[in-house]
């Protein structure tokens, strides 16, 4: 279970699949189920969480990239989720979270759910089938 771009990183793919919470949250709308007067309540909570999460990750990654001891601590903590090349640059979760935030802000629930499903299921599936059956790496 290496961390290089050419090996199948199970932990990273499981992290992608954990992201299925994002479309599930929009689709089920648990806030509206609990408080019917808050139509699309889960969408607004999701916007807040994604906005906070994106800013938090940008700050943490900025600190990490400018502080070698914090970077070592961070890599020890979440290293199995990272690609090797992400150890000295911003990690891929930052644009991923930002893209989800843009989806929540500007697109309908159907687009949010389908886009997230394509990414969160498609990326691990493509990695698995590419490793298993692929011959040429692009």
C-alpha angles and dihedrals in degrees: 000000000000127000100226122113092250099054129073106255104202094190093051092049091048087052089054091051090049085061088072084090087078098064092034090056091053095042098047096035096202093184090060090047091055097038109025092189089067102075109191089007092146090054091056092046088049091051090052094047094045092046092049092043093050094049091044092052092048090052094046093047092047091052091044093053093050098041115058095194092051089046090055090049091048093049091049089051102045103008095121089061094052133083115235092249091053091067092084102029138044110298122243094250091076097065089036092057091043091051090051089050090053090049091052092047102046112020139066122260091255092056092046093051096044095044092050093046092051092051100039097046099027098054097054091041092050091048092050096046091042091054093042102042108008121109104176122052114208 
